[in-house]
């Protein structure tokens, strides 16, 4: 009915009009009609339809010319492709609008902004291809957007430039790769009121974790100024993660906040439409969105996902662009499209990669933001100083590693050959990241100094299989690739849980059918997220150490003070793990650093004594109620309280390690109470890590004060056998399967059963030895927690012994 329309109001478009208005415009129109009434702000605009585009091409006699030029071009030859694309774009840009189309555009423009506002009000001119966002091919980002356009002449030129962008080198190559005819794709243009994010912030958001495919997270990237720099990867943006299920229940479930350096911002220009300037340091050191804005934006992303899932009658994760008007202090959604990578996956198999070399730390050259979860090795080709015009000169072979300041969309024909991609700038939603996911290659973005450090010809290994942080290693590091088919995994009666140290890998393993987390260690979060001794955060100004104070002030950028930094950072690390397994239990062990480990942290020398044997010294429970550490433990308690009550993750269970006596346990409870963390309140459970022989000998007494035991077989083994597990001299005697250790475990399980208290195990034993896991099942243990790489073999071992027990 509407196929002959040349222009139309944005609100008139709907999802059934993709052939006429393209994917982006159809989506915007659909949202204006149905989601704006639900409170989702979307800027108004009008559409120049694909009918206008095709008529423009025909009336300028370009259709036959363009076909002939492409037919005569070897698309795989980058030099030929570049020449062909350039000539086609020049022909389109030189074309003239048919009078009818030009007048309709001008009328719609005047109606949108008012006849007297043409040079006062800017508009965004956005391309929308009619083959964008189809299930079998993502055309996102293939065409151009022009910002802050003012006046009739500038508007008409911008629309022609959008038409021309349908024939960029990358778009021509892309259509050839997916077997789309060059004229089976049309172009529509949206002319939309600008959101004044030049005074605010902008970015992108996904209703799915872009790396792992975890369904229950909203991922937001943002920076100050107009959003193009975030999409291009020209800045390292802020990142926020929100847990959707509890967000929908009314909780402020922000489970991650990472401060980007946001070194540049795009603003309105004077002589030019837009310009890029340095972000003021004070602004760059603050988050671009408040917590309230993060929550509101996440709610909108969920509304959009739910609407499109209902519309398509299947789960439909979304890729959204947002902008914060800094003058109005109002959020807007400026684009939304279906996510096209993880939503296409239907396999129940899990592929995992693992670096083999133990001394790999000595070979780390760079770190950055990991994109994907793969590992690849290859020869570097450094693109620093090279532009599109140099593409045909570049000797880039299939399997090489691309290293660049940031990627250019025009490089996509080369990127298809890459084994991996590394960039100085960008976040996980920038152009390099999006293309890398689509191509299925690992990428590390936001490395800062990749182009200075990595020279052409160097052999390196790129690993994105170790969590959110990607590592660049010198040389070709050996690695293994594991394939696991979840459909083949047997059902077992004994719950098998995960030991998760790093929050960075939590989403990656969320698809495993684990029954929760049996051990989440705070030490990893403190060491890698917080990066300084807790007491130094509280007391550094009293120490007269200017270097330490300077370091701490650089760490706590974006936070009120050192205390809030510690509490929030620790809470985010815990919450990310807890959200991956919600509502299953996640047992979080309070910090269990030894004095030598804490001493080596920045500021640690001021607060840690020297001990002859830290392994059996001032650690675990004994620290928590001591005057020297009590305040730091209080921050741990406040972090747990924040996770459970503010974020709603009440599946978090706390565990007290290395608690030698009943009196110690009661002292710890008193400190917990003082900081608002009380056993039994709001269903909070407390477990005891059973790793000291006294825990087993006095199990009946301990059981009166706890909700469960978790056997720490590592320390229990060394203390039962009387050896130092860190000593190479007696390492041959260390064995969790020693008869004395097994007798202790058997005794504890029987006592716990008799007292009606849960008992599990989180030590390394069952991860290393399937027969040890089978012994635990025979003894009647309630749960077994193992490392992720041991999960599959442990489940199979448990099934084997359960079947034998059943047979008897």
C-alpha angles and dihedrals in degrees: 000000000000099000095112096051114121096192135006140176114271091237090058092064123091139178091272091063100069093122089055104036106016129239100290095047094045088052094048092049092048091052094046089055100043111017104039088069086057091058101266108139115223124172116241124242147139135254133234100208130226087248087067090049094052092045090050090052093047097044090052090049091238103129098079092038094053093046091051093048093051093044089054093050128088098224092197090059104085094202093052091044092051092051093046094048093047093051093048092050092049091052092051093046090051092051124104128231116245106250093244093055094043092053093048090051092050092047092050090047093052091047091052100049106013126258093264096049102064094112096032102053122055125212133200115232109206130185119228117186119206091230096050121126097007115159094250101043136025114218091174113141095011094115133048140261126205121202136206094013114176131183135022097273094049091046094052091047091049091051091051089049088054090051089050092050088068084076103048113137091254093050093049090048092045094053090049091051092052094040095242113152111244091239096038085082120069131187131234125184129216118208104198134177110259119247108221094238087142082083092038135022141283142186146126136292134195128200089217135049102266094213107041101022090237103170101207101065136086111210116202126188119184146161139178119279130017114349101240094092091057092051093045092048093238092133136041099237134204114265128211129182123197126189107231105204094057093037086061089053091057101262124136088237101175101152100176139028122177121181113224121202091239089196097175136036132195115225139166113290132221106223092010127050095245136004137189119236136173114272111241109255095238090052094046089053093060130070113262092224131044119231089254091054092047090054094046093048091048091051089053092049089053091049090051092048093048092048095050093043088055091045094051094036091232138072108290116184113201139223109210135185116209137184134196114214103221093198096052094027086226130138122228137184108226100176140008131182136162116273107246108193112057094024089065093057116099101158119116091206122108123214117201131183126203132187109229105197113098096202093052092122089073090057099052110125101170144359130208144140112314118228114195125353104263137108126222138171127206151128117291124241110189112210096189110142094008123122138187090277089062097052096100090053095054116104094211112159129197107272096030121128117242115221118186145148086248131328124263119219087231089066094064094105087059095041089061088069095051124112088200141351128224125185136180093221140032142070132246092280098049125114094266091052094047094049093044091054091048092050092044095235127130117253134185115202132181094037092144098205105034095120091050095046104038119064128199110267097028116131112228142163120229114205123190092159097092102074131272092336117079120208130209110205128194112248132357105314115199116243140172130230117210126195118201124183108206090198089067094051111110124232113248134192096217109076112240112205135183133251104218119184101167123052086207092074098041097096090042091064098035092103092061110102093242119151093228136293119307094188131020110173119215090201093075092052093047092047098044105025103031098030099189138075108274094229091050088059089056100039109026094111089060094053099068090223104138093184092054092045091050090050093049093048089053090050097050097051108141093028132093095236144328094284095054089044092056095043096046096041092049091045091053093051092049093042094053090057093042093050092051090061103029127173091020117089119275111195109207116196115214113240116295105184118153118228093256090052093049091044090060093055118093107279093011096116090069095057109029126082123215113257130189092216112017090176090076098024136081101345141117118003095002090067097050099067097033118109090234095061107017095104091051092050088049089060089053089053092048091051091053090047090051092051094048101039109026097035095033096231096142091159087085113111119188125224128201114215131206096008108166104184143022090246090056090052092052091048089053091050090054092055091046089052091050089057096046099259107121128174111244095017110125087355096298114167128201123207128194120223103230102213104119118076089234088064089062097038092050095033093129092055094044090048090064090066106037142059097223150350125237114194114229097201095182097064094030090058094051094046095045092048093038097233138124108245089204092059116097089199093070100024091112090066095053108105128147088201093062111129093241092054092047090050090054091050092048090050093051094048092051093048092047091050091050092050094045093242123137118248127192138156130238101168124115096257101089090042091058101035123040090192089058089054088051091052089054092052091050089053090053102251114178098222142358122212120198141170115275094250090056097045099095097046091045093053090051092048091049091050091050094054093042089055091050092050090049091050090056 
